[in-house]
Amino acid sequence: MRDAPDVRVLVPVAVLEGQVIPDQLIHLLSETTVVLLAYHEIPEQTAPEQAREQFEPKAREELDELVSVFESAGATVETRLVFTHDMDQTTERIATEAECDAVLLSNPAPTIDRVIVPIKEAINLETITKVAAAVGKRGDVELTLFHAVEDDGAVPDGEALLDEVANDLAVLGVNREHVSRVVVVAQNPLQALIEGADDHDVVVMGEEKPTLRGRLFGETSDRVAEQTVAPVLVVRRPLDPEPDDAGGTDDSE
């Protein structure tokens, strides 16, 4: 067994809207470095500097309280406070700048006993395994490795893939007895995942490349979060090189 690498998780919080991060989620992330992204979305006509002058004292008070809660649970905490016109753009930018491995899509989590980890071939497998290990090292969490295939003939390859992931998790300190494997035959992998997640409390899944379908119907991780009503840890994919966008619409520090 080797020491697990540091895992960095971006946790966006609508800091002035009373958003609460459930205690069970805070406990789940206590083995990670949490980057708290305290944000407040502002109207297009409002300058970020104006919003900062008006709202920053209250926002910082709320952020400091949240930092204390995460630190009390054992997490290492970094913070960002932003007043933004475009939260999606801000989240992506901060996640990149802070070198985060995953982004939390928060949902209510009264208990967290079982975590499902969908594995899709070898796409971003190393980072997904690293994040799953960070939450799965806790002795009170069961991990389910999930893989969907199109026909029965692909089941053995799917089982071999999950065996590989389970072995890597064990190397990173996850108890083998707390890891199960499920390979299903399904023509609709997303629906199969949503059904498989019904009796799980959290989903850890890889981010997919942007597609036209995603823009029209919502990204897969968002759809999973909406339909399962469970927190989702979205493991970020390696970024494609892109030219810098100098026309940002947010303000942060």
C-alpha angles and dihedrals in degrees: 000000000000131000111274115244119250112276119207119203125189111218113191114203127185089225099190097041099068095253111170126205106215116245091236091058091049088052091048092053096045092105092057140070104256118208104200110208104196107192142175119192114221134194117269092248093055117090115228089231090056092049091048092053091050103039109022100093093054092041092052091049091054092044093051090054091052092048090055092053094051093044091050088056090054102259124137107235135205123176141212125182118199139175105201146175093203117039096182092055091045093050092051093047096048093044089054095044092047092045092233120183095204143012123220120230097196124217132159112291112183090172133008112201103130130042123190119209115193112207119201110193111290096319110142087335097155095056094042089052091048093052093044090052092052091058096033098056089078109099093224096061129085118204123211115196107208130195130172123207131185099231143009092261091067095053097092092053090048091051091049090051092052091046088056092051092047090053091050090050090053090052088053092053105269115140108245090219089063094056124082129179129220125185115183132185108229139154090205107047094181093055090045090053093049090051091046091050093056093095095038129087103211135023122214108193140159123254114247128218113268113267137180089249089053092052091049101041104020132267116293094247091052091050091049091050091049097046099040094038086216131125112266126205104206110205108214120237121226108278122246113233108264134173115261114264108223093184098080117162100204138079122214145161 
